[in-house]
Amino acid sequence: MPRTATGIVEAESELLEVKAEDFARLLERNQGLLEVVADIVSARNEKNKSFLEKIKELSAKDIERSCSKRSILKRLKSLIGISA
């Protein structure tokens, strides 16, 4: 699924990158963590559901526009300065 994220820090912070293979090993060694991570991701996705639906809707509109001869002509005319 598409992911966007914004982070706001209130104090000087240090960010760490956890590589996928390291995260997989951590999950393998801590089976209970699988449930915790699944709960967190599920809750976040549920919270972002309407946003994700909006992304899907916009993507469908973009695909439709990119296939429309009328839309393409309008954009090309705009590009070269011809009134649509």
Secondary structure, DSSP 8 states (H G I E B T S, - for coil): ---------SS--------HHHHHHHHHH-HHHHHHHHHHHHHHHHHTHHHHHHHHHHHHHHHHHHH-HHHHHHHHHHHHT---
